[in-house]
Amino acid sequence: MTIRGQWMYPRVANVGIIRLVATGALDLTPEHVTRFDLDQVNDAVTYAATHGGPFDRTILTPRA
């Protein structure tokens, strides 16, 4: 599976965000993350459609 995309920022922005998080300059405490397995993609999309907000994140994660 290949997933490609870009939302609001250029590719190089990822490195900057990672540095901000790693140094503690960006506080992720307010973030609310809800995880779904890849095989639950339809449930994740439905959930995300009804739980959107500035600190609400819905993510898909591969199984270990």
Secondary structure, 3 states (H helix, E strand, C coil): CCCCCCCCCCCCHHHHHHHHHHHCCCCCCCCEEEEEEHHHHHHHHHHHHHCCECCEEEEEECCC
